[in-house]
Amino acid sequence: RLVSDWSSDVCSSDLVPQFLFDLEDQFPGKEYYLGHFLFETTDKEPNALYVIDGQQRLTTVVLFFSRLLLELAQRNISPELTPPVQVLDIPRLNKTYLIRDGFHRFSTVESDRGFFRDLLANRPHSVDDASLSQKRLFAAYQYFAQHFQKTKTHTLLDWANLVENAVITRHQVSGKAQATQIFSFQNDRGKGLTNLEKLKAYLAYHVYLHASEGRETAAIEHIEDCFARIYQLTEQINLLKEDQVLAHHCTAYLSPWAGSMDVVKVELAKIQDRASKVEWIQEFCSSLSNSFAHVRQLEVEANTNERIADPIILDGPNSWPLLIKLYDLFKADLFSNHYDRLLRLVELCLFKLEFLHGRCSNDLPSLANKLQKDGVEALKIKLESSAKTGFRGSEEHTFEL
């Protein structure tokens, strides 16, 4: 028996949708990892495990099975018509996750316990006077109910088997003192993950999901090699932090209007073919690694080249995406007049922007993003116009080019 004793079992607004999204994104033959759990045992109740870390995931799983089994029962599925039902042992799932021998297998904190058990029993319950945690439990249960009603039976059965056979890791301690220390170090100490580190984990996970059997290791190793190079370059870069380089790369090559993680997820979701997803991830990691290298080289060049230094000094956040992309295009011919001319125009645009005192916005990030599609000549024409009049400013102020 599992008992939540440390915090309210609130299902956050994004946890349940993400849980179902992960199940939808899973492929046959790929193990589903549910996470790590920390439990405490006590002499007072030897048959119970007190949940120290993992309450929300366990609450979600219990609500998931409760509503899913009810949905299957309401459909009155015939085993003859749906052979997979024979694989899904519904009575055993009830005993494993919900109630066995009259006792609930999982109990929430005392303040939510009655409300939670009413949900599991599908008893109508008003939430008008409910606490915030109870309203969130109810919202999670309703989300499952609405989603399951629109989901095909064979998919529900696949999800049930997936969660039933999920991989977990666990650690068990005895005594509040040890549990408190471990929980504190797990949740409050140490350095939080950067966006770059989160992205690496996200990309590696999706390579694992989508790579064909036997090729997962090689694909993941490619990601690790790219990020090993990135981390080496990060130590050499002085002007930008790793997340800033990541953001500038995504602005230049994906979208200037969204956060790094969000835009990568959107781009990956557009690709339907699994092999193409893996190929896109590998190409993205290689390109990102190259952008880190370009930032490092631009820093070195800026020490002696005012054409590079001035845009960084005047407006680095808006200049970096275009500087990275131009360096990528001209790295084989950095002394060309064409490259020097484009850098000079960027510098003039920024001076013009400063001169107009906020009466027009900075379009350099957008120009960087469009460079691949529009080409260098279109960029030059736009920069020449903007250097004279500002990006969206009045034509009454001009600079000689």
DRENLO-128700 format. One record per residue (C-alpha): x, y, z. Coordinates in Angstrom, 3 decimals. Example, Ala and Ser with C-alpha at 12.3 -4.5 7.8 and 13.67 -1.06 7.14 Angstrom:
BEGIN
node east=12.300, north=-4.500, up=7.800
node east=13.670, north=-1.060, up=7.140
END
This chain:
BEGIN
node east=0.000, north=0.000, up=0.000
node east=1.263, north=3.434, up=-0.973
node east=0.542, north=6.479, up=1.143
node east=1.272, north=10.093, up=0.240
node east=2.309, north=11.837, up=3.427
node east=4.519, north=14.743, up=2.436
node east=2.577, north=17.028, up=0.132
node east=-0.757, north=17.474, up=-1.529
node east=-1.179, north=15.232, up=-4.545
node east=-1.896, north=18.036, up=-6.949
node east=-1.851, north=17.102, up=-10.623
node east=-0.426, north=20.199, up=-12.297
node east=-2.267, north=21.574, up=-15.322
node east=0.377, north=20.341, up=-17.773
node east=1.236, north=16.984, up=-16.178
node east=-1.782, north=14.980, up=-17.382
node east=-1.690, north=16.246, up=-21.013
node east=2.051, north=15.568, up=-21.096
node east=1.499, north=12.077, up=-19.659
node east=-0.946, north=11.217, up=-22.463
node east=1.256, north=12.890, up=-25.059
node east=4.152, north=10.657, up=-23.996
node east=1.946, north=7.579, up=-24.349
node east=0.754, north=8.690, up=-27.785
node east=4.343, north=9.297, up=-28.845
node east=5.541, north=5.871, up=-27.734
node east=6.197, north=3.155, up=-30.291
node east=5.852, north=-0.627, up=-29.981
node east=8.971, north=-2.297, up=-28.690
node east=10.201, north=0.846, up=-26.919
node east=10.216, north=0.815, up=-23.117
node east=8.332, north=3.587, up=-21.357
node east=10.202, north=5.134, up=-18.412
node east=7.851, north=6.472, up=-15.751
node east=10.503, north=7.956, up=-13.475
node east=12.269, north=7.649, up=-10.136
node east=10.441, north=7.226, up=-6.824
node east=11.562, north=7.736, up=-3.239
node east=9.750, north=5.774, up=-0.502
node east=9.917, north=5.670, up=3.284
node east=9.088, north=2.676, up=5.472
node east=7.970, north=2.859, up=9.094
node east=7.744, north=0.292, up=11.883
node east=4.294, north=1.623, up=12.754
node east=2.827, north=0.492, up=9.419
node east=5.146, north=-2.159, up=7.903
node east=2.814, north=-2.948, up=4.989
node east=2.758, north=0.645, up=3.737
node east=5.253, north=2.650, up=1.718
node east=5.103, north=6.400, up=2.270
node east=5.724, north=8.320, up=-0.946
node east=8.381, north=10.994, up=-0.486
node east=9.013, north=11.866, up=-4.124
node east=6.748, north=10.885, up=-7.012
node east=3.300, north=11.671, up=-5.593
node east=2.050, north=13.459, up=-8.704
node east=3.082, north=10.661, up=-11.054
node east=1.512, north=7.995, up=-8.863
node east=-1.675, north=10.029, up=-8.480
node east=-1.788, north=10.440, up=-12.256
node east=-1.311, north=6.703, up=-12.831
node east=-4.080, north=5.787, up=-10.380
node east=-6.495, north=8.294, up=-11.956
node east=-5.477, north=7.006, up=-15.383
node east=-6.320, north=3.379, up=-14.575
node east=-9.465, north=4.299, up=-12.690
node east=-10.958, north=6.228, up=-15.589
node east=-9.617, north=3.880, up=-18.296
node east=-11.065, north=0.742, up=-16.706
node east=-14.393, north=2.529, up=-16.283
node east=-14.336, north=3.563, up=-19.934
node east=-13.677, north=-0.007, up=-21.048
node east=-16.475, north=-1.281, up=-18.818
node east=-18.908, north=1.290, up=-20.247
node east=-18.078, north=0.134, up=-23.769
node east=-18.991, north=-3.430, up=-22.784
node east=-16.140, north=-4.770, up=-24.877
node east=-16.405, north=-8.355, up=-26.024
node east=-13.150, north=-10.353, up=-25.865
node east=-14.229, north=-12.160, up=-29.039
node east=-14.446, north=-8.886, up=-30.944
node east=-11.334, north=-7.350, up=-29.437
node east=-8.647, north=-10.011, up=-28.814
node east=-6.231, north=-7.554, up=-27.091
node east=-8.665, north=-7.418, up=-24.149
node east=-7.578, north=-10.941, up=-23.323
node east=-4.063, north=-9.598, up=-22.759
node east=-5.330, north=-6.863, up=-20.457
node east=-6.231, north=-8.471, up=-17.151
node east=-8.788, north=-5.939, up=-15.934
node east=-9.558, north=-7.573, up=-12.543
node east=-5.849, north=-7.742, up=-11.767
node east=-5.356, north=-4.072, up=-12.717
node east=-8.170, north=-3.148, up=-10.348
node east=-6.451, north=-5.016, up=-7.540
node east=-3.002, north=-3.676, up=-8.390
node east=-3.808, north=0.021, up=-8.736
node east=-7.174, north=0.669, up=-7.120
node east=-8.625, north=-1.621, up=-4.432
node east=-7.519, north=-4.992, up=-3.080
node east=-9.259, north=-6.834, up=-0.257
node east=-11.305, north=-3.724, up=0.475
node east=-8.260, north=-1.444, up=0.904
node east=-7.201, north=1.325, up=-1.448
node east=-3.790, north=0.627, up=-2.941
node east=-2.877, north=4.326, up=-2.994
node east=-3.943, north=6.965, up=-0.496
node east=-3.530, north=10.694, up=-0.859
node east=-2.894, north=13.113, up=1.969
node east=-5.612, north=13.056, up=4.611
node east=-7.260, north=16.313, up=3.531
node east=-7.899, north=14.998, up=-0.003
node east=-8.466, north=11.330, up=0.788
node east=-12.272, north=11.238, up=0.797
node east=-12.525, north=13.393, up=-2.310
node east=-9.980, north=11.241, up=-4.141
node east=-11.770, north=8.002, up=-3.276
node east=-15.058, north=9.458, up=-4.508
node east=-13.344, north=10.190, up=-7.827
node east=-12.039, north=6.624, up=-8.093
node east=-15.546, north=5.323, up=-7.415
node east=-16.953, north=7.740, up=-10.031
node east=-19.322, north=9.211, up=-7.472
node east=-20.705, north=12.655, up=-8.371
node east=-18.983, north=15.293, up=-6.315
node east=-19.388, north=19.060, up=-6.186
node east=-16.207, north=21.080, up=-6.480
node east=-17.787, north=24.398, up=-5.512
node east=-16.356, north=24.269, up=-2.001
node east=-13.391, north=22.063, up=-2.854
node east=-9.796, north=23.006, up=-2.118
node east=-7.409, north=23.947, up=-4.919
node east=-5.755, north=20.519, up=-4.833
node east=-9.158, north=18.798, up=-5.017
node east=-10.183, north=20.946, up=-7.990
node east=-6.993, north=19.948, up=-9.776
node east=-7.580, north=16.279, up=-9.021
node east=-11.086, north=16.648, up=-10.443
node east=-9.771, north=18.460, up=-13.533
node east=-7.241, north=15.677, up=-14.140
node east=-9.940, north=13.008, up=-13.818
node east=-12.213, north=14.915, up=-16.211
node east=-9.370, north=15.365, up=-18.686
node east=-8.837, north=11.608, up=-18.772
node east=-12.585, north=11.006, up=-19.146
node east=-12.969, north=13.405, up=-22.082
node east=-9.827, north=12.188, up=-23.814
node east=-10.643, north=8.498, up=-23.411
node east=-14.129, north=8.975, up=-24.888
node east=-12.507, north=10.138, up=-28.144
node east=-9.862, north=7.408, up=-28.185
node east=-10.171, north=4.073, up=-29.979
node east=-10.373, north=0.966, up=-27.840
node east=-7.210, north=-0.662, up=-29.163
node east=-5.282, north=2.538, up=-28.321
node east=-6.598, north=2.532, up=-24.757
node east=-5.509, north=-1.082, up=-24.412
node east=-2.061, north=-0.248, up=-25.777
node east=-1.721, north=2.585, up=-23.259
node east=-2.777, north=0.359, up=-20.384
node east=-0.168, north=-2.255, up=-21.293
node east=2.458, north=0.456, up=-21.755
node east=1.924, north=1.967, up=-18.292
node east=1.525, north=-1.467, up=-16.715
node east=4.971, north=-2.459, up=-18.001
node east=6.649, north=0.912, up=-17.531
node east=10.226, north=1.006, up=-16.280
node east=10.805, north=2.773, up=-12.956
node east=13.679, north=3.249, up=-10.573
node east=13.128, north=3.443, up=-6.832
node east=14.944, north=4.089, up=-3.593
node east=13.634, north=3.116, up=-0.193
node east=14.682, north=4.569, up=3.151
node east=13.610, north=4.113, up=6.749
node east=13.048, north=7.132, up=8.965
node east=12.058, north=10.733, up=8.431
node east=15.565, north=12.113, up=8.931
node east=17.071, north=10.214, up=6.008
node east=14.027, north=10.803, up=3.812
node east=14.117, north=14.548, up=4.527
node east=17.781, north=14.809, up=3.620
node east=17.451, north=12.881, up=0.360
node east=14.327, north=14.775, up=-0.695
node east=16.008, north=18.093, up=0.043
node east=19.071, north=17.270, up=-2.010
node east=16.958, north=15.925, up=-4.877
node east=14.703, north=18.954, up=-5.114
node east=16.357, north=21.999, up=-3.560
node east=20.094, north=21.571, up=-3.996
node east=22.366, north=21.503, up=-6.951
node east=22.283, north=23.364, up=-10.234
node east=19.069, north=23.463, up=-12.246
node east=19.173, north=22.141, up=-15.783
node east=19.826, north=24.672, up=-18.519
node east=17.661, north=24.753, up=-21.633
node east=20.566, north=23.236, up=-23.531
node east=20.727, north=20.281, up=-21.142
node east=16.956, north=19.809, up=-21.300
node east=17.092, north=19.925, up=-25.082
node east=19.839, north=17.317, up=-25.212
node east=17.729, north=14.949, up=-23.089
node east=14.643, north=15.653, up=-25.192
node east=16.418, north=15.005, up=-28.492
node east=18.129, north=11.843, up=-27.236
node east=14.790, north=10.510, up=-25.998
node east=13.106, north=11.120, up=-29.353
node east=15.969, north=9.501, up=-31.208
node east=15.462, north=6.482, up=-28.954
node east=11.731, north=6.507, up=-29.759
node east=12.000, north=6.899, up=-33.514
node east=15.236, north=5.147, up=-34.501
node east=14.759, north=1.714, up=-36.026
node east=15.648, north=-1.262, up=-33.857
node east=19.377, north=-1.732, up=-33.501
node east=20.245, north=1.808, up=-34.604
node east=19.313, north=3.689, up=-31.453
node east=22.804, north=3.536, up=-29.939
node east=24.591, north=4.964, up=-32.977
node east=22.035, north=7.774, up=-33.311
node east=22.295, north=8.701, up=-29.632
node east=26.096, north=8.600, up=-29.817
node east=25.944, north=11.170, up=-32.623
node east=23.998, north=13.501, up=-30.324
node east=26.454, north=12.914, up=-27.490
node east=29.406, north=13.681, up=-29.778
node east=27.814, north=16.952, up=-30.910
node east=27.066, north=18.012, up=-27.358
node east=30.539, north=17.021, up=-26.158
node east=31.924, north=19.481, up=-28.702
node east=29.340, north=22.081, up=-27.623
node east=30.344, north=21.801, up=-23.963
node east=34.031, north=22.182, up=-24.877
node east=33.235, north=25.316, up=-26.877
node east=31.050, north=26.680, up=-24.060
node east=34.114, north=26.784, up=-21.827
node east=35.921, north=28.907, up=-24.418
node east=33.079, north=31.365, up=-25.117
node east=33.187, north=34.471, up=-22.936
node east=30.431, north=36.803, up=-24.148
node east=27.468, north=34.410, up=-24.195
node east=26.080, north=31.669, up=-21.982
node east=25.152, north=28.326, up=-23.489
node east=21.410, north=29.027, up=-23.468
node east=21.989, north=32.333, up=-25.244
node east=23.901, north=30.635, up=-28.053
node east=21.112, north=28.058, up=-28.302
node east=18.496, north=30.818, up=-28.512
node east=20.440, north=32.702, up=-31.197
node east=20.838, north=29.516, up=-33.236
node east=17.102, north=28.777, up=-33.055
node east=16.304, north=32.373, up=-34.021
node east=18.591, north=32.151, up=-37.031
node east=17.575, north=28.728, up=-38.300
node east=14.104, north=27.904, up=-36.932
node east=11.993, north=30.828, up=-35.714
node east=12.710, north=34.311, up=-34.299
node east=9.473, north=34.366, up=-32.304
node east=9.523, north=31.307, up=-30.015
node east=11.601, north=29.826, up=-27.211
node east=14.248, north=27.255, up=-28.031
node east=12.505, north=24.191, up=-26.600
node east=9.119, north=25.176, up=-27.999
node east=10.329, north=25.814, up=-31.525
node east=12.281, north=22.529, up=-31.653
node east=9.196, north=20.620, up=-30.503
node east=7.055, north=22.357, up=-33.129
node east=9.504, north=21.598, up=-35.929
node east=9.849, north=17.978, up=-34.884
node east=6.070, north=17.561, up=-34.693
node east=5.756, north=18.619, up=-38.337
node east=7.695, north=15.541, up=-39.441
node east=5.602, north=12.391, up=-39.742
node east=8.145, north=9.837, up=-40.907
node east=10.143, north=8.317, up=-38.037
node east=13.411, north=8.007, up=-39.954
node east=13.097, north=11.613, up=-41.072
node east=12.634, north=12.704, up=-37.455
node east=15.915, north=11.023, up=-36.501
node east=17.675, north=12.583, up=-39.490
node east=16.323, north=16.047, up=-38.578
node east=17.541, north=15.689, up=-34.981
node east=21.008, north=14.640, up=-36.092
node east=21.259, north=17.527, up=-38.558
node east=20.011, north=19.981, up=-35.930
node east=22.631, north=18.828, up=-33.414
node east=25.413, north=19.132, up=-35.997
node east=24.225, north=22.600, up=-36.999
node east=23.930, north=23.695, up=-33.356
node east=27.466, north=22.488, up=-32.692
node east=28.675, north=24.532, up=-35.660
node east=26.923, north=27.649, up=-34.328
node east=28.790, north=27.324, up=-31.036
node east=32.014, north=27.091, up=-33.035
node east=31.024, north=30.176, up=-35.050
node east=30.334, north=32.174, up=-31.879
node east=33.754, north=31.258, up=-30.563
node east=35.436, north=32.349, up=-33.817
node east=33.408, north=35.561, up=-33.973
node east=34.594, north=36.429, up=-30.466
node east=38.181, north=35.961, up=-31.619
node east=37.598, north=38.017, up=-34.774
node east=35.910, north=40.788, up=-32.788
node east=39.215, north=41.512, up=-31.025
node east=40.700, north=42.837, up=-34.265
node east=37.724, north=43.458, up=-36.552
node east=35.493, north=46.396, up=-35.682
node east=32.951, north=45.307, up=-38.304
node east=32.156, north=42.360, up=-36.024
node east=32.795, north=44.075, up=-32.709
node east=30.515, north=47.070, up=-33.282
node east=27.229, north=45.130, up=-33.841
node east=27.976, north=43.077, up=-30.730
node east=28.619, north=46.235, up=-28.715
node east=25.665, north=48.192, up=-30.134
node east=23.029, north=45.425, up=-29.867
node east=24.424, north=41.954, up=-29.345
node east=21.104, north=40.170, up=-28.588
node east=19.620, north=41.192, up=-31.943
node east=22.872, north=40.978, up=-33.926
node east=24.154, north=37.535, up=-32.949
node east=21.729, north=35.417, up=-35.041
node east=22.670, north=37.265, up=-38.230
node east=26.385, north=37.314, up=-37.364
node east=26.291, north=33.538, up=-36.813
node east=24.528, north=32.930, up=-40.100
node east=26.762, north=35.257, up=-42.108
node east=29.853, north=33.632, up=-40.635
node east=28.488, north=30.239, up=-41.640
node east=27.959, north=31.448, up=-45.211
node east=31.319, north=33.223, up=-45.590
node east=33.620, north=31.144, up=-43.365
node east=35.550, north=29.982, up=-46.433
node east=36.115, north=33.581, up=-47.568
node east=36.072, north=35.858, up=-44.515
node east=38.140, north=38.536, up=-46.281
node east=35.709, north=39.001, up=-49.165
node east=34.401, north=42.493, up=-49.877
node east=30.875, north=41.071, up=-49.928
node east=31.125, north=39.835, up=-46.321
node east=32.730, north=43.086, up=-45.186
node east=29.999, north=45.105, up=-46.909
node east=27.196, north=43.171, up=-45.184
node east=28.822, north=43.636, up=-41.779
node east=29.212, north=47.357, up=-42.467
node east=25.507, north=47.587, up=-43.352
node east=24.547, north=45.826, up=-40.120
node east=26.635, north=48.361, up=-38.229
node east=24.967, north=51.296, up=-40.029
node east=21.499, north=49.872, up=-39.367
node east=22.236, north=49.745, up=-35.670
node east=23.569, north=53.292, up=-35.642
node east=20.429, north=54.367, up=-37.493
node east=18.278, north=52.545, up=-34.952
node east=20.067, north=54.344, up=-32.136
node east=19.618, north=57.670, up=-33.925
node east=15.842, north=57.157, up=-34.276
node east=15.482, north=56.688, up=-30.493
node east=13.030, north=53.800, up=-30.502
node east=10.818, north=55.012, up=-33.354
node east=11.396, north=51.743, up=-35.209
node east=12.091, north=48.166, up=-34.127
node east=15.083, north=45.966, up=-34.811
node east=14.448, north=43.521, up=-37.665
node east=17.861, north=41.849, up=-37.640
node east=16.574, north=38.607, up=-36.038
node east=13.884, north=38.321, up=-38.712
node east=16.391, north=39.054, up=-41.481
node east=18.681, north=36.370, up=-40.104
node east=15.855, north=33.844, up=-40.157
node east=14.855, north=34.727, up=-43.736
node east=18.398, north=34.684, up=-45.104
node east=18.281, north=31.016, up=-46.083
node east=15.099, north=31.533, up=-48.116
node east=15.622, north=35.048, up=-49.517
node east=19.350, north=34.844, up=-50.222
node east=22.310, north=37.156, up=-49.649
node east=21.405, north=39.673, up=-52.357
node east=17.931, north=40.261, up=-50.884
node east=19.534, north=40.726, up=-47.460
node east=21.942, north=43.319, up=-48.877
node east=19.105, north=45.291, up=-50.483
node east=17.092, north=45.249, up=-47.250
node east=20.077, north=46.315, up=-45.143
node east=20.926, north=49.139, up=-47.549
node east=17.377, north=50.445, up=-47.300
node east=17.291, north=50.060, up=-43.514
node east=20.679, north=51.749, up=-43.135
node east=19.185, north=54.813, up=-44.825
node east=15.715, north=54.934, up=-43.317
node east=15.643, north=52.561, up=-40.348
node east=13.801, north=49.273, up=-40.293
node east=10.372, north=50.893, up=-39.976
node east=11.295, north=54.492, up=-39.461
node east=10.763, north=57.756, up=-41.282
node east=12.687, north=58.504, up=-44.477
node east=13.582, north=61.995, up=-43.290
node east=16.821, north=60.811, up=-41.651
node east=19.442, north=59.273, up=-43.930
node east=23.049, north=58.193, up=-43.675
node east=25.531, north=58.206, up=-46.489
node east=26.577, north=54.688, up=-47.406
END
